[in-house]
Amino acid sequence: MSTARKALYAAVGAGDLALEQAKGLPKRVTSLPTQIKDSAADLRSLPSKAGSLRKDGRQRVTKVYKTATTRVEKTIAKPRKRATKALNDLSKRGEKLVKRISKSAPTKRALEQTKAARSRVKAAATSVRKAAKADAKAVTSAAETVVEQAG
């Protein structure tokens, strides 16, 4: 699949996903007070956790540093993989949606009507062109007749 097509399908898939997520938004908003209370409880426990950090500080700092560097290395690789996976997933989602829409009965009817209208417009353009040529010939002929009679 070309990159442009993949990007287009991903955009369609993102729109579809956004619509789906928006449907669940009211439920998520109503659960926010509970989440805030839980977070507040975690914040209240921070002072006691901070007090325990004084013990064996150097060892803990070294351990935290090693852990942090490992996490950073993993963290750098993870977003790239997630972004690639998300793009692929959105592209597949968009492609499915486009296929579903293009195979739908209303779409097929619209395409048939468009083809018929295009054919009618083409025929009308041909008729207008022929009529214009005929009018031009008639005007030329009339002008020649007037010139001959005047002349």
WOLIN-V884144 format. One record per pair of residues at least 24 apart in sequence whose C-alpha atoms are under 10 Angstrom apart, sorted by the first residue. I is the first residue (numbers start at 0). J is the second residue. Records with the same first field share a line. If there is no record, write none. Layout:
I=J ; J
This chain:
4=90 ; 94
5=86 ; 87 ; 89 ; 90 ; 91 ; 93 ; 94
6=86 ; 87 ; 89 ; 90 ; 93
7=89 ; 90 ; 93 ; 94
8=86 ; 87 ; 88 ; 89 ; 90 ; 91 ; 92 ; 93 ; 94 ; 95 ; 96 ; 97
9=85 ; 86 ; 87 ; 88 ; 89 ; 90 ; 91 ; 92 ; 93 ; 94
10=86 ; 89 ; 90 ; 92 ; 93 ; 94
11=89 ; 90 ; 91 ; 92 ; 93 ; 94 ; 95 ; 96 ; 97
12=86 ; 87 ; 88 ; 89 ; 90 ; 91 ; 92 ; 93 ; 94 ; 95 ; 96 ; 97
13=85 ; 86 ; 88 ; 89 ; 90 ; 92 ; 93
14=89 ; 92 ; 93
15=89 ; 92 ; 93 ; 96
16=89 ; 92 ; 93
